[in-house]
Amino acid sequence: MKMLKSTLAIVTAAAVLGVSGFAQAGATLDAVQKKGFVQCGVSDGLPGFSVPDATGKILGIDADVCRAVAAAVFGDATKVKFSQLNAKERFTALQSGEIDVLSRNTTWTSSRDSGMGLVFAGVTYYDGIGFLVNKKLGVKSAKELDGATICIQAGTTTELNVSDFFRGNGLKYTPITFDTSDESAKSLESGRCDVLTSDKSQLYAQRSKLATPGDYVVLPETISKEPLGPVVRKGDEEWFSIVKWTLFAMLNAEEMGITQKNVEAEAKATKNPDVARLLGTDGEYGKDLKVRKDWVVQIVKQVGNYGEVFERNLGKSTPLAIDRGLNALWNNGGIQYAPPVR
């Protein structure tokens, strides 16, 4: 009898867990649709990724990923609100439900992807940690930085990676940590530290904000792998899939030559079956994701394909002037690659 009661208790608990699991599935999408917008966590001000313009509008590749999610869900890329977060605040804001998605130059690591109740939905930008110095320091390599004072943003993967690099090369350094990237950059400019270290994309962004950007140089070494991408809470596969496939849709659109200018014409007249599936004129792939049939059309029309978003925010025509490099498509010398909509 005791064994029977124990077995029934286990079965009942499993059933409750199962029901609870199903009840929670889709909770984020339901909440987003009910309130009418996507709440997106972005940086506290990083040019090219997420920074307010003179009118207060948040611009950057990370912000555009969130706009693309809104376009997929609502057919309206403007239905997004932004929370500007520093490195220490970002994960708590997502875990607590304050934001629906974190799109904030955040590195995908094993501990973040498995031990924090979070999951990464893809890679927006392949990056790596580097070093920014004033040219008057007279160094050409990071291996010449023995004894340097280094500004580092607190709560980032940079702290451990820099420690590993210096220890591995038998070098000494003095770290000074700051809560925001702007504080770090100002300390470099004032001479409080010899070096500013961060993801290279962030170094180019911060250099563009200095009074005399030409006085500073990013050293050639890249000392780590920093795949940056959007993050959602673990346990909601429905929302995870929407964010993941939004990013994949932007990459696939670039690969197929689908742009903001031609997307509507291609949707009406294409004879290419891959393009037809991507743009919703063949199949019910939007229905699978619980989004609009023309979800990819809306993403590309309102926000752009991946290449357009990259060039608008980070490319040669911007103050950052960053090469595509690893972020070029897989068939054009890079490693950006998306599974097909099929």
C-alpha positions as CSV (number, residue, x, y, z in Angstrom):
1,M,0.0,0.0,0.0
2,K,2.8,2.4,0.9
3,M,4.5,1.6,-2.4
4,L,1.2,2.2,-4.3
5,K,0.8,5.6,-2.5
6,S,4.4,6.5,-3.3
7,T,3.9,5.6,-7.0
8,L,0.7,7.6,-7.1
9,A,2.5,10.6,-5.6
10,I,5.2,10.4,-8.2
11,V,2.8,10.1,-11.1
12,T,0.7,13.0,-9.7
13,A,3.8,15.2,-9.3
14,A,4.9,14.3,-12.8
15,A,1.4,15.1,-14.2
16,V,1.4,18.5,-12.4
17,L,4.9,19.2,-13.7
18,G,3.8,18.3,-17.2
19,V,0.7,20.4,-17.0
20,S,2.7,23.3,-15.6
21,G,5.3,22.9,-18.3
22,F,2.6,23.1,-21.0
23,A,1.0,26.0,-19.3
24,Q,4.2,27.9,-19.3
25,A,5.0,27.1,-22.9
26,G,4.3,30.2,-25.0
27,A,4.0,32.4,-21.9
28,T,6.3,35.1,-23.3
29,L,4.6,35.3,-26.7
30,D,1.2,35.5,-25.0
31,A,2.4,38.3,-22.7
32,V,4.0,40.2,-25.6
33,Q,0.9,40.0,-27.7
34,K,-1.3,41.1,-24.7
35,K,0.8,44.2,-24.0
36,G,1.3,45.0,-27.6
37,F,5.1,45.4,-27.8
38,V,8.4,43.6,-27.3
39,Q,10.5,44.8,-24.3
40,C,14.1,44.6,-25.4
41,G,17.2,45.0,-23.2
42,V,20.0,46.8,-24.9
43,S,23.3,48.4,-23.9
44,D,23.6,51.7,-22.0
45,G,25.0,53.3,-25.1
46,L,27.3,51.6,-27.6
47,P,27.5,53.1,-31.1
48,G,26.7,50.6,-33.8
49,F,24.9,48.3,-31.5
50,S,22.5,50.3,-29.4
51,V,22.7,54.0,-28.8
52,P,20.2,56.8,-28.7
53,D,20.2,59.5,-31.4
54,A,19.4,63.1,-30.9
55,T,15.7,62.4,-30.8
56,G,16.1,59.5,-28.3
57,K,15.6,56.7,-30.9
58,I,17.7,53.7,-30.1
59,L,19.9,52.9,-33.2
60,G,22.2,49.9,-33.8
61,I,22.4,46.3,-34.9
62,D,21.2,44.9,-31.5
63,A,18.2,47.3,-31.5
64,D,17.4,46.3,-35.1
65,V,17.3,42.6,-34.1
66,C,14.5,43.5,-31.6
67,R,12.7,45.5,-34.3
68,A,12.8,42.5,-36.5
69,V,11.2,40.3,-33.8
70,A,8.5,42.9,-33.5
71,A,8.0,42.9,-37.2
72,A,7.7,39.1,-37.2
73,V,5.2,39.1,-34.3
74,F,3.1,42.2,-35.0
75,G,3.9,43.1,-38.6
76,D,5.1,46.4,-37.1
77,A,8.8,47.0,-36.3
78,T,7.9,50.0,-34.2
79,K,6.2,47.9,-31.5
80,V,9.2,47.6,-29.4
81,K,10.4,49.4,-26.2
82,F,14.0,49.5,-25.0
83,S,15.5,49.1,-21.6
84,Q,19.1,50.4,-21.5
85,L,21.1,48.1,-19.2
86,N,24.7,47.9,-18.1
87,A,26.6,44.7,-18.0
88,K,25.7,43.9,-14.4
89,E,22.0,44.5,-14.8
90,R,21.4,42.7,-18.1
91,F,20.9,39.1,-16.9
92,T,18.8,39.9,-13.9
93,A,16.5,42.0,-16.0
94,L,15.9,39.0,-18.3
95,Q,15.6,36.4,-15.5
96,S,13.1,38.6,-13.6
97,G,10.9,39.1,-16.7
98,E,11.6,42.8,-16.8
99,I,12.5,42.3,-20.5
100,D,11.4,39.8,-23.1
101,V,14.7,39.5,-24.9
102,L,18.2,40.7,-24.3
103,S,20.0,42.0,-27.4
104,R,23.0,43.6,-25.9
105,N,26.5,42.7,-27.3
106,T,26.5,39.7,-24.9
107,T,28.9,36.8,-25.3
108,W,27.5,33.3,-25.7
109,T,29.3,31.0,-23.1
110,S,28.6,27.6,-21.6
111,S,27.9,28.9,-18.1
112,R,25.5,31.6,-19.4
113,D,23.8,29.1,-21.7
114,S,23.4,26.4,-19.1
115,G,23.6,27.7,-15.5
116,M,21.6,30.9,-15.5
117,G,18.2,29.8,-16.8
118,L,18.9,31.5,-20.1
119,V,19.5,30.4,-23.7
120,F,21.2,32.1,-26.6
121,A,19.2,32.3,-29.9
122,G,22.0,32.7,-32.3
123,V,25.0,34.9,-33.2
124,T,24.4,38.5,-34.3
125,Y,28.1,39.4,-34.4
126,Y,31.2,37.3,-34.2
127,D,33.7,39.3,-32.1
128,G,36.9,38.9,-30.0
129,I,38.6,40.8,-27.2
130,G,41.3,43.3,-28.1
131,F,43.1,46.3,-26.8
132,L,42.8,50.1,-27.5
133,V,45.8,52.3,-26.7
134,N,46.9,55.9,-27.3
135,K,49.5,55.9,-30.1
136,K,51.9,57.9,-27.9
137,L,52.2,54.8,-25.7
138,G,54.4,53.5,-28.5
139,V,53.3,49.8,-28.5
140,K,52.5,47.7,-31.5
141,S,51.5,44.5,-29.8
142,A,49.5,43.4,-26.8
143,K,52.6,41.4,-25.7
144,E,54.3,44.8,-25.1
145,L,51.8,45.7,-22.3
146,D,53.7,44.3,-19.4
147,G,53.0,46.4,-16.3
148,A,50.2,48.3,-18.0
149,T,47.1,49.7,-16.2
150,I,44.0,48.4,-18.0
151,C,40.4,49.7,-17.9
152,I,37.8,46.9,-18.0
153,Q,34.1,46.9,-17.8
154,A,32.9,45.0,-14.8
155,G,30.5,42.0,-15.1
156,T,31.9,40.9,-18.5
157,T,33.8,38.0,-20.0
158,T,36.7,40.4,-20.6
159,E,37.9,40.2,-17.0
160,L,38.7,36.5,-17.1
161,N,40.0,36.5,-20.7
162,V,42.4,39.4,-20.0
163,S,43.7,37.6,-16.9
164,D,44.2,34.4,-18.9
165,F,46.1,36.3,-21.6
166,F,48.5,38.1,-19.3
167,R,49.1,35.1,-17.1
168,G,49.7,32.9,-20.2
169,N,52.3,35.3,-21.6
170,G,54.1,36.0,-18.3
171,L,52.9,39.6,-18.2
172,K,51.7,41.7,-15.3
173,Y,49.0,44.3,-15.3
174,T,46.8,46.4,-13.0
175,P,43.0,46.2,-13.7
176,I,40.7,49.1,-13.0
177,T,37.0,48.1,-13.4
178,F,34.0,50.3,-14.3
179,D,30.3,49.7,-14.4
180,T,29.8,51.3,-17.9
181,S,31.8,51.3,-21.1
182,D,31.7,55.1,-21.3
183,E,33.4,55.3,-17.9
184,S,36.1,53.0,-19.1
185,A,36.7,55.0,-22.3
186,K,36.8,58.3,-20.4
187,S,39.4,56.9,-18.1
188,L,41.6,55.9,-21.0
189,E,41.2,59.4,-22.5
190,S,42.1,61.1,-19.2
191,G,45.2,58.9,-18.8
192,R,44.0,57.1,-15.7
193,C,44.8,53.9,-17.5
194,D,47.2,52.9,-20.4
195,V,44.8,50.5,-22.1
196,L,41.1,50.0,-22.7
197,T,40.1,46.4,-23.3
198,S,36.8,45.0,-24.5
199,D,35.3,43.3,-27.6
200,K,36.9,44.8,-30.6
201,S,33.6,46.1,-31.9
202,Q,33.2,48.0,-28.7
203,L,36.7,49.4,-28.9
204,Y,35.9,50.8,-32.4
205,A,32.7,52.2,-31.1
206,Q,34.3,53.8,-28.1
207,R,37.1,55.2,-30.2
208,S,34.6,57.0,-32.4
209,K,33.3,58.9,-29.3
210,L,36.7,60.1,-28.1
211,A,37.7,63.8,-28.7
212,T,40.6,62.8,-31.0
213,P,39.9,59.2,-32.3
214,G,42.9,59.3,-34.6
215,D,45.2,59.4,-31.6
216,Y,44.2,55.9,-30.7
217,V,44.8,52.5,-32.3
218,V,43.3,49.0,-31.8
219,L,46.2,46.5,-31.4
220,P,46.3,43.6,-33.8
221,E,45.8,40.7,-31.3
222,T,42.3,39.1,-30.8
223,I,42.7,37.1,-27.6
224,S,39.3,35.4,-27.4
225,K,36.2,34.1,-29.2
226,E,33.2,36.4,-28.4
227,P,30.0,35.3,-30.3
228,L,27.5,38.0,-29.5
229,G,23.8,37.3,-29.8
230,P,20.2,37.6,-28.4
231,V,19.3,35.8,-25.2
232,V,15.9,34.7,-23.9
233,R,14.7,32.8,-20.8
234,K,15.1,29.0,-20.9
235,G,11.9,26.9,-20.8
236,D,9.8,28.8,-23.4
237,E,10.7,27.0,-26.7
238,E,8.0,29.0,-28.6
239,W,9.6,32.4,-27.9
240,F,13.1,31.0,-28.3
241,S,12.2,29.8,-31.8
242,I,10.7,33.1,-32.8
243,V,13.8,35.1,-31.8
244,K,16.1,32.4,-33.3
245,W,14.3,32.2,-36.7
246,T,14.0,36.0,-36.9
247,L,17.8,36.2,-37.0
248,F,18.0,33.3,-39.4
249,A,15.4,34.9,-41.7
250,M,17.6,38.0,-42.0
251,L,20.6,35.9,-42.9
252,N,18.7,33.8,-45.4
253,A,17.3,37.0,-47.0
254,E,20.8,38.4,-47.6
255,E,22.0,35.1,-49.0
256,M,19.0,35.0,-51.5
257,G,19.4,38.6,-52.5
258,I,16.2,39.7,-50.8
259,T,16.4,43.4,-49.8
260,Q,14.2,46.1,-48.4
261,K,13.7,47.4,-52.0
262,N,12.8,44.2,-53.7
263,V,11.2,42.0,-51.0
264,E,7.6,42.8,-51.9
265,A,8.1,42.3,-55.6
266,E,9.9,39.0,-55.0
267,A,7.1,37.8,-52.7
268,K,4.6,38.4,-55.6
269,A,6.6,37.1,-58.6
270,T,9.4,34.8,-57.5
271,K,9.8,31.5,-59.3
272,N,12.5,30.3,-56.9
273,P,11.0,27.7,-54.5
274,D,13.5,28.6,-51.7
275,V,12.5,32.3,-51.9
276,A,8.8,31.4,-52.0
277,R,9.1,29.4,-48.8
278,L,11.1,32.1,-47.1
279,L,8.7,34.9,-48.0
280,G,5.5,32.9,-47.2
281,T,4.1,32.4,-50.6
282,D,4.6,28.7,-50.4
283,G,3.9,26.7,-47.2
284,E,2.8,27.6,-43.7
285,Y,6.1,28.2,-42.0
286,G,4.9,31.3,-40.2
287,K,2.1,29.3,-38.7
288,D,4.6,26.8,-37.3
289,L,6.1,29.7,-35.4
290,K,2.8,31.3,-34.5
291,V,3.6,34.4,-36.4
292,R,2.3,36.1,-39.5
293,K,2.4,34.2,-42.9
294,D,4.4,37.1,-44.3
295,W,6.7,37.4,-41.3
296,V,9.9,37.5,-43.3
297,V,8.5,40.0,-45.7
298,Q,7.8,42.3,-42.8
299,I,11.2,41.8,-41.3
300,V,13.1,42.6,-44.5
301,K,10.7,45.4,-45.6
302,Q,10.8,47.3,-42.3
303,V,14.3,46.4,-40.9
304,G,16.4,44.9,-43.7
305,N,18.3,41.7,-44.4
306,Y,21.4,41.0,-42.2
307,G,23.8,42.7,-44.6
308,E,21.7,45.8,-44.8
309,V,21.5,46.0,-41.0
310,F,25.2,45.4,-40.7
311,E,26.2,48.1,-43.2
312,R,23.8,50.6,-41.8
313,N,25.1,50.3,-38.3
314,L,28.7,49.1,-38.5
315,G,29.9,49.2,-42.0
316,K,32.2,51.3,-44.1
317,S,29.8,54.2,-44.4
318,T,29.6,54.6,-40.6
319,P,32.1,56.1,-38.2
320,L,33.0,52.6,-37.0
321,A,33.9,51.4,-40.6
322,I,34.1,47.7,-39.6
323,D,34.8,45.1,-42.2
324,R,32.4,42.2,-42.4
325,G,35.2,39.7,-41.8
326,L,33.9,36.7,-40.0
327,N,30.4,38.3,-40.2
328,A,30.3,37.9,-43.9
329,L,28.1,35.1,-45.2
330,W,29.5,31.6,-45.3
331,N,29.7,31.7,-49.1
332,N,31.5,35.0,-49.1
333,G,34.5,34.4,-46.9
334,G,32.7,34.6,-43.5
335,I,31.0,32.1,-41.1
336,Q,27.5,33.6,-40.9
337,Y,25.2,30.8,-41.8
338,A,21.5,30.1,-41.3
339,P,19.4,26.9,-41.6
340,P,16.8,27.0,-44.3
341,V,13.1,27.9,-44.0
342,R,11.7,24.6,-45.2
